[in-house]
């Protein structure tokens, strides 16, 4: 079992890392502003599920393979970037009339969740983060390392989900005001589309 002091330090470090806006947070904020608080929470759940995939991968060693193979890293990196850019372009090409927002059917929650999962799973930096961050808090003298990595990984995902949910609720509240603005209704597809394309391009350059 991890030492209580080490566990407390891990939780504080995880919270500090989780609250800093990154690709996942920007995705959640974009969905929340565009579709509302519930959609933001669904996207946060998708991001968290993608994080669970990385936790399992780190536990069984797949992340080590990704980190040691430049080709694998590059393939996943560009696949993730391409997916984000496609989301952005699709949003930019979706024309909407400025008018009654309630007339437009909301985006399928299942798709929002799925996109969140894919965005996080196809982010190799998340895998490398688990490789670099979690081992700092693993003590082989107190138990099996894989079980410690699994436990710490699940704890980090839970902390990150709580932080992401706050972002979703805050952005969704702001979005409810913006969606009543005729100006925003005219430019919102450019806002959300540009966010996704920008995230994809920044991933390629990183």
Wavefront OBJ file of the C-alpha trace (Angstrom):
o trace
v 0.000 0.000 0.000
v 1.301 3.455 -0.898
v 2.484 5.550 2.030
v -0.210 8.089 3.089
v 2.212 11.022 2.776
v 3.238 9.911 -0.713
v -0.389 9.403 -1.660
v -1.295 12.915 -0.450
v 1.602 14.375 -2.464
v 0.453 12.432 -5.522
v -3.092 13.751 -5.174
v -1.873 17.345 -4.868
v 0.420 16.958 -7.877
v -2.381 15.309 -9.871
v -4.790 18.121 -9.065
v -2.213 20.733 -10.070
v -1.652 18.982 -13.403
v -5.347 18.339 -14.033
v -6.501 21.944 -13.659
v -4.019 23.260 -16.237
v -5.829 23.618 -19.605
v -4.621 21.206 -22.255
v -6.097 19.484 -25.324
v -8.599 17.532 -23.235
v -9.808 20.617 -21.374
v -10.082 22.629 -24.593
v -12.148 19.838 -26.154
v -14.469 19.788 -23.141
v -14.811 23.574 -23.089
v -15.609 23.670 -26.814
v -18.342 21.060 -26.413
v -19.750 22.732 -23.295
v -19.969 26.171 -24.871
v -21.484 24.753 -28.041
v -23.919 22.178 -26.616
v -24.355 22.936 -22.930
v -23.295 21.630 -19.530
v -24.578 18.085 -19.998
v -22.686 17.687 -23.268
v -19.587 18.981 -21.496
v -19.958 16.368 -18.773
v -20.420 13.663 -21.420
v -17.243 14.809 -23.171
v -15.415 14.806 -19.814
v -16.597 11.233 -19.269
v -15.249 10.320 -22.710
v -11.894 11.927 -21.906
v -11.812 10.029 -18.616
v -12.567 6.736 -20.384
v -9.706 7.426 -22.765
v -7.531 8.020 -19.718
v -8.515 4.599 -18.374
v -7.218 3.055 -21.607
v -3.834 4.670 -20.960
v -3.872 3.487 -17.342
v -4.404 -0.109 -18.449
v -1.748 0.284 -21.155
v 0.767 1.644 -18.661
v -0.035 -1.163 -16.240
v 0.645 -3.922 -18.774
v 3.586 -2.138 -20.384
v 2.184 -1.034 -23.738
v 3.067 2.568 -22.972
v 6.700 1.538 -22.606
v 6.574 0.123 -26.119
v 5.064 3.345 -27.431
v 7.735 5.411 -25.697
v 10.597 3.252 -26.987
v 9.394 3.096 -30.598
v 9.777 6.338 -32.541
v 7.672 4.907 -35.371
v 4.792 3.921 -33.092
v 4.904 7.303 -31.386
v 4.833 9.133 -34.729
v 1.952 7.037 -36.088
v -0.216 7.619 -33.015
v 0.755 11.287 -32.898
v -0.281 12.001 -36.472
v -3.407 9.854 -36.208
v -4.546 11.900 -33.232
v -3.710 15.181 -34.951
v -5.579 14.135 -38.097
v -8.654 13.173 -36.073
v -8.741 16.573 -34.350
v -8.294 18.420 -37.642
v -11.103 16.387 -39.253
v -13.400 17.276 -36.332
v -12.525 20.934 -36.785
v -13.022 20.970 -40.545
v -16.322 19.127 -40.213
v -17.468 21.741 -37.725
v -16.334 24.605 -39.965
v -18.247 23.168 -42.916
v -21.473 22.761 -40.934
v -23.480 25.842 -41.822
v -26.193 27.012 -39.455
v -28.792 29.700 -39.760
v -28.741 32.427 -37.172
v -32.104 32.074 -35.516
v -33.887 29.811 -33.111
v -31.202 27.632 -31.503
v -33.794 25.178 -30.254
v -34.664 24.299 -33.850
v -31.294 22.604 -34.302
v -31.175 19.066 -32.864
v -28.394 18.613 -30.291
v -25.334 16.664 -31.278
v -25.620 12.982 -30.333
v -24.266 12.408 -26.824
v -22.837 9.085 -27.971
v -20.740 10.858 -30.602
v -19.532 13.456 -28.095
v -18.494 10.651 -25.735
v -16.819 8.684 -28.535
v -14.876 11.702 -29.775
v -13.670 12.384 -26.238
v -12.404 8.830 -25.902
v -10.632 8.942 -29.264
v -9.083 12.362 -28.607
v -7.485 11.099 -25.390
v -6.561 7.618 -26.600
v -4.819 9.034 -29.685
v -2.793 11.458 -27.596
v 0.657 9.862 -27.139
v 1.583 12.572 -24.663
v -0.954 11.082 -22.266
v 0.811 7.727 -22.436
v 4.199 9.362 -21.923
v 2.750 11.356 -19.035
v 1.748 8.170 -17.248
v 5.188 6.710 -17.885
v 6.995 9.775 -16.533
v 4.625 10.748 -13.703
v 3.296 7.586 -12.093
v 6.652 5.811 -11.541
v 7.790 8.716 -9.348
v 5.289 7.565 -6.721
v 5.761 3.804 -7.017
v 7.657 2.065 -4.211
v 8.527 -1.591 -5.019
v 9.083 -2.240 -1.304
v 5.409 -1.775 -0.446
v 3.818 -3.962 -3.103
v 3.694 -5.042 -6.724
v 4.574 -2.138 -9.020
v 1.854 -2.896 -11.629
v -0.850 -2.804 -8.973
v 0.479 0.492 -7.637
v 0.538 1.962 -11.156
v -3.028 0.791 -11.702
v -4.239 2.250 -8.410
v -2.462 5.576 -8.884
v -3.625 5.769 -12.488
v -7.263 5.251 -11.511
v -6.906 7.884 -8.800
v -5.443 10.369 -11.277
v -8.256 9.741 -13.770
v -10.829 10.328 -10.999
v -9.160 13.605 -9.980
v -8.888 14.719 -13.604
v -12.560 13.896 -14.208
v -13.603 16.059 -11.255
v -11.480 18.928 -12.588
v -12.796 18.434 -16.130
v -16.371 18.435 -14.824
v -15.817 21.834 -13.220
v -14.525 23.136 -16.561
v -17.574 21.647 -18.291
v -20.043 23.232 -15.889
v -18.331 26.625 -16.000
v -18.027 26.650 -19.793
v -21.589 25.355 -20.176
v -22.884 28.177 -18.015
v -20.989 30.701 -20.120
v -22.249 28.977 -23.258
v -25.878 29.307 -22.188
v -25.369 33.083 -22.198
v -23.433 33.079 -25.460
v -26.067 30.991 -27.221
v -28.566 33.807 -26.649
v -26.290 36.186 -28.524
v -27.005 36.590 -32.240
v -23.365 37.545 -32.759
v -22.120 34.287 -31.239
v -24.627 32.178 -33.157
v -23.132 33.619 -36.327
v -19.519 32.777 -35.484
v -19.656 29.781 -33.125
v -18.887 27.178 -35.796
v -15.720 29.132 -36.542
v -14.857 29.240 -32.834
v -15.263 25.526 -32.136
v -13.891 24.467 -35.521
v -10.784 26.612 -35.091
v -10.191 25.148 -31.614
v -10.130 21.592 -32.999
v -7.953 22.449 -35.994
v -5.602 24.389 -33.742
v -5.318 21.445 -31.345
v -4.497 19.133 -34.243
v -1.837 21.443 -35.647
v -0.268 21.976 -32.233
v -0.051 18.191 -31.812
v 1.771 17.859 -35.125
v 4.272 20.584 -34.213
v 4.900 19.231 -30.716
l 1 2 3 4 5 6 7 8 9 10 11 12 13 14 15 16 17 18 19 20 21 22 23 24 25 26 27 28 29 30 31 32 33 34 35 36 37 38 39 40 41 42 43 44 45 46 47 48 49 50 51 52 53 54 55 56 57 58 59 60 61 62 63 64 65 66 67 68 69 70 71 72 73 74 75 76 77 78 79 80 81 82 83 84 85 86 87 88 89 90 91 92 93 94 95 96 97 98 99 100 101 102 103 104 105 106 107 108 109 110 111 112 113 114 115 116 117 118 119 120 121 122 123 124 125 126 127 128 129 130 131 132 133 134 135 136 137 138 139 140 141 142 143 144 145 146 147 148 149 150 151 152 153 154 155 156 157 158 159 160 161 162 163 164 165 166 167 168 169 170 171 172 173 174 175 176 177 178 179 180 181 182 183 184 185 186 187 188 189 190 191 192 193 194 195 196 197 198 199 200 201 202 203 204 205 206
